[in-house]
């Protein structure tokens, strides 16, 4: 079946059939632009704190049409701006949120709710977005990242779940610990500090980088915790019980939140992995010699083609793009780039 933007409201409300939901998921995976529109509309509801009131809104379809019209206008601008600066779409999000406040009813949030609903945010490929949590903590989500947290932090703790990479600026609260739970039962804890966590489910390692203050890293159910100093990183292997602690260049590992990709003597494998994630492409490395090269570079507004050409100028390598194959459901497989020695 053909999926388009008219299906987005039904997807966000969970009203698609299983077949439609699967087709919708494939559409998002094959089209970064469509995934970005879905993420933008999701943030309109969730960041304004109005998703839980959805069923109370009268004339829902008319309101969605109004918001969709605003989104179509902004998406045109976003495609143009993306050529100039990959991260420019974040500015469009702020404009869209403003439009949402105009179209959505302004009601006071009650201090007590019958249930503590979970919010799940997704940052589409090629985008970095920022969210403010219920306790005023700030979080930046890197490309292809999911964050789950409750509408309200009640009780004695603050728990969020992460799949991907995020930079946390945690609001200080000595009475309530802030916990980031990631894959393999790994937990990063703090009371008020700034740190970066990289924990994509399809990658083997989990890393936590401390920018300011203090954090503790541990495995759930284990009593021993490792405390980090600013400028250090805890690195968990897939099966390691304890992390390796090492000094790192914090700027190089956290500059992504400012729209930059920074490499400091990085190998081609690391570069290919980050480019694949950011631009939602598959990059294959052909030849062991490729791994012998190390690069130091900072990319901001460059497109994938421009970055690959720059890499090819600095080493005897060449690249080519494999034409995407169309699937029976009319979607396309992910773009593929092949890098090899000349």
C-alpha positions in Angstrom: 0.0 0.0 0.0 1.1 3.6 -0.6 2.0 5.5 2.6 2.0 9.3 2.6 1.8 12.3 5.0 -2.0 11.8 5.5 -1.2 8.6 7.5 1.0 10.5 10.0 -1.8 11.5 12.4 -3.2 8.0 12.4 0.3 6.6 13.1 0.9 8.9 16.1 -2.5 8.0 17.5 -1.8 4.3 17.0 -4.8 3.9 14.7 -3.0 2.1 11.8 -3.7 -1.6 11.1 -0.7 -3.9 11.6 -0.2 -4.0 7.9 -0.3 -0.2 7.6 2.0 0.2 10.5 4.6 -2.1 8.9 4.3 -0.3 5.6 4.7 3.0 7.5 7.8 1.8 9.3 9.4 0.7 6.0 8.5 4.1 4.5 10.4 5.9 7.3 13.4 3.7 6.9 13.6 4.2 3.2 12.9 8.0 3.2 14.8 10.2 5.6 12.7 13.1 4.4 9.4 11.4 5.3 10.9 10.2 8.7 11.8 13.9 9.4 8.3 15.0 8.8 7.0 12.3 11.1 9.5 13.3 13.8 8.6 17.0 13.4 4.8 16.3 13.8 5.5 14.0 16.8 7.5 16.7 18.5 4.6 19.2 18.0 2.4 17.1 20.2 4.9 15.8 22.7 7.1 18.9 23.3 4.0 21.1 23.9 2.6 18.7 26.4 -0.6 18.2 24.5 -0.5 14.6 23.3 -2.3 13.3 26.3 -5.3 15.7 25.6 -5.6 14.5 22.0 -8.9 12.8 22.6 -10.4 15.9 24.2 -9.8 18.1 21.1 -12.8 18.7 19.0 -12.7 18.8 15.2 -9.4 16.9 15.3 -9.1 16.3 11.5 -9.4 20.0 10.8 -6.7 20.8 13.3 -4.4 18.2 11.8 -5.0 19.7 8.4 -4.0 23.1 9.6 -0.8 21.8 11.2 0.0 19.7 8.1 -0.3 22.8 5.9 2.2 24.6 8.1 4.5 21.6 7.9 4.3 21.4 4.1 5.4 25.1 4.0 8.3 24.5 6.4 9.4 21.2 4.8 10.0 23.0 1.5 12.3 25.5 3.4 13.9 22.7 5.3 14.9 20.8 2.1 16.6 24.0 0.8 18.3 24.8 4.1 19.6 21.2 4.5 21.9 21.8 1.5 23.4 24.8 3.3 23.5 23.3 6.8 22.5 19.8 7.8 21.4 20.8 11.2 19.2 23.8 10.1 16.1 21.7 10.4 16.3 22.1 14.1 15.4 25.8 13.6 12.3 24.7 11.6 11.2 22.6 14.6 11.1 25.7 16.7 8.9 27.5 14.1 6.6 24.5 13.9 6.2 24.3 17.7 5.2 27.9 17.6 2.5 27.1 14.9 1.3 24.2 17.1 0.7 26.5 20.0 -1.4 28.7 17.8 -3.6 25.8 16.5 -3.8 23.8 19.7 -6.1 24.8 22.6 -4.2 26.3 25.6 -5.2 24.4 28.7 -3.6 24.3 32.1 -1.8 21.0 32.9 -3.3 19.5 36.0 -0.8 18.9 38.9 -2.1 15.4 39.5 -2.9 12.8 36.9 -4.5 9.4 37.1 -1.5 7.8 35.3 2.1 8.8 34.4 2.1 8.4 30.7 5.3 7.5 28.9 6.6 9.8 26.1 8.8 8.4 23.3 10.7 10.8 21.1 12.6 9.9 17.9 15.3 12.0 16.1 15.2 11.2 12.4 18.4 10.5 10.5 20.3 13.7 9.6 18.7 15.7 12.4 19.7 16.8 15.9 16.8 17.8 18.2 16.6 19.1 21.7 14.0 18.3 24.3 13.3 19.7 27.8 12.3 17.0 30.3 9.7 17.5 33.1 12.4 18.4 35.6 13.8 21.1 33.3 16.8 18.9 32.3 17.9 19.4 28.7 18.7 16.6 26.3 20.1 16.7 22.7 19.2 13.7 20.6 21.6 12.6 17.8 20.5 11.2 14.5 18.5 8.0 14.7 18.0 8.2 18.5 15.0 7.2 20.6 14.4 8.6 24.1 11.6 7.4 26.5 10.6 9.2 29.7 7.5 9.7 31.9 5.3 12.8 31.6 6.2 13.5 35.2 9.1 12.5 37.4 7.4 11.4 40.5 8.7 9.5 43.6 12.4 9.6 44.5 14.0 9.1 41.1 14.2 10.3 37.5 14.6 7.5 34.9 14.9 7.7 31.1 15.6 5.0 28.5 17.9 5.6 25.6 18.5 3.9 22.3 21.1 6.0 20.4 23.2 8.9 21.4 22.2 11.9 23.6 23.9 14.7 25.4 22.4 15.3 28.9 22.4 18.6 30.8 20.8 17.4 34.0 19.0 19.7 36.4 20.6 19.5 39.8 18.4 17.7 42.4 20.3 16.0 45.2 17.1 14.3 46.4 16.4 12.5 43.1 19.0 10.7 41.1 18.8 10.9 37.3 19.3 7.5 35.6 19.8 6.8 32.0 19.1 3.2 31.2 20.6 1.7 28.0 21.0 -1.8 26.5 22.7 -4.7 28.3 21.5 -3.5 31.7 23.9 -0.5 31.7 23.0 2.5 33.7 24.5 6.0 33.9 23.6 8.0 37.0 23.9 11.6 38.1 22.3 14.3 40.3 23.2 17.3 38.2 25.9 17.4 35.5 26.6 17.3 31.8 27.5 14.1 30.0 27.2 12.2 26.7 25.9 8.7 26.2 26.3 6.6 23.0 24.3 3.4 23.1 22.8 2.4 19.8 21.2 -1.0 19.9 22.8 -2.1 16.6 26.4 -1.2 17.9 28.5 -3.4 20.2 29.8 -0.7 22.5 28.3 1.7 25.0 30.2 4.8 26.0 29.6 7.5 28.5 31.6 10.7 28.4 31.7 13.2 31.3 31.9 16.9 30.3 31.2 18.4 33.7 30.5 17.3 37.3 30.3 13.6 38.2 28.5 10.5 36.9 28.5 6.9 38.0 28.3 4.0 35.5 27.2 0.4 36.5 25.2 -2.6 35.4 21.8 -3.0 36.9 21.8 -5.5 39.7 25.5 -5.0 40.4 26.7 -3.2 43.5 30.0 -1.8 42.2 29.9 1.6 40.4 32.6 3.4 38.5 32.8 7.2 39.0 34.2 9.3 36.2 36.1 12.6 36.2 35.5 15.3 33.7 37.3 14.6 30.4 37.1 10.8 30.8 35.0 8.1 29.1 33.6 4.8 30.3 33.6 2.2 27.5 31.6 -1.0 27.9 32.2 -3.9 25.5 29.3 -6.2 24.5 30.1 -8.7 27.3 32.3 -6.7 29.6 31.3 -6.7 33.3 33.3 -3.5 34.0 34.0 -0.5 31.8 37.4 0.7 30.5 38.1 4.2 31.7 40.1 6.5 29.5 40.9 10.2 28.9 39.3 11.6 25.7 38.8 14.7 23.7 35.3 15.7 25.0 34.8 18.3 22.2 35.4 15.8 19.5 32.8 13.4 21.0 30.1 15.9 21.8 30.4 18.5 19.0 27.6 16.6 17.1 25.0 18.4 19.3 26.1 21.7 17.7 25.7 20.3 14.2 29.4 19.3 13.7 31.1 16.0 12.9 34.6 16.2 14.5 37.3 13.6 13.8 40.7 13.5 15.6 43.0 10.9 14.0 40.0 8.7 13.4 40.2 5.6 11.3 38.1 5.0 8.2 35.9 2.5 10.0 34.9 5.1 12.6 34.3 7.7 9.9 32.2 5.4 7.8 30.1 4.4 10.8 29.3 8.0 11.7 28.6 9.1 8.2 26.3 6.1 7.7 24.4 7.0 10.8 24.1 10.7 10.0 23.2 10.4 6.4 21.2 7.1 6.6 23.3 5.2 4.1 25.2 2.0 4.0 29.0 2.5 3.6 31.1 -0.5 2.7 34.9 -0.5 2.9 36.6 -2.7 0.4 40.3 -3.5 1.1 42.2 -3.7 4.3 44.5 -0.9 3.3 41.7 1.6 3.9 41.9 1.0 7.6 45.5 2.3 7.7 44.5 5.9 7.1 43.7 8.3 10.0 41.9 11.6 9.5 41.6 14.8 11.4 38.7 16.9 10.2 35.6 18.9 11.1 32.5 18.8 9.0 29.6 21.2 9.4 27.6 22.2 6.4 29.0 19.7 3.9 26.9 17.2 2.1 27.8 13.5 2.0 29.1 13.9 -1.5 31.3 16.8 -0.5 32.7 14.9 2.5 33.5 11.8 0.4 35.2 13.9 -2.2 37.3 15.6 0.5 38.4 12.2 1.8 39.3 11.1 -1.7 41.5 14.1 -2.1 43.5 13.4 1.0 44.2 9.7 0.3 44.4 7.4 -2.7 40.8 6.2 -2.3 37.7 6.4 -4.5 34.1 5.9 -4.0 30.9 5.1 -5.9 27.2 5.0 -5.1 25.2 1.9 -5.9 21.8 2.7 -7.3 19.0 1.9 -4.8 16.8 -1.1 -5.6 13.0 -0.6 -5.6 11.1 -3.1 -3.4 7.7 -4.7 -4.3 5.9 -2.3 -2.0 7.3 0.6 -4.1 9.8 1.7 -1.5 13.6 1.7 -1.9 16.4 0.1 0.0 18.9 2.3 1.8 21.5 4.0 -0.4 24.9 2.3 -0.6 28.3 3.8 -0.9 31.4 1.7 -1.7 34.9 3.0 -0.7 38.0 1.3 -2.1 41.6 2.0 -2.8 42.5 3.4 -6.2 
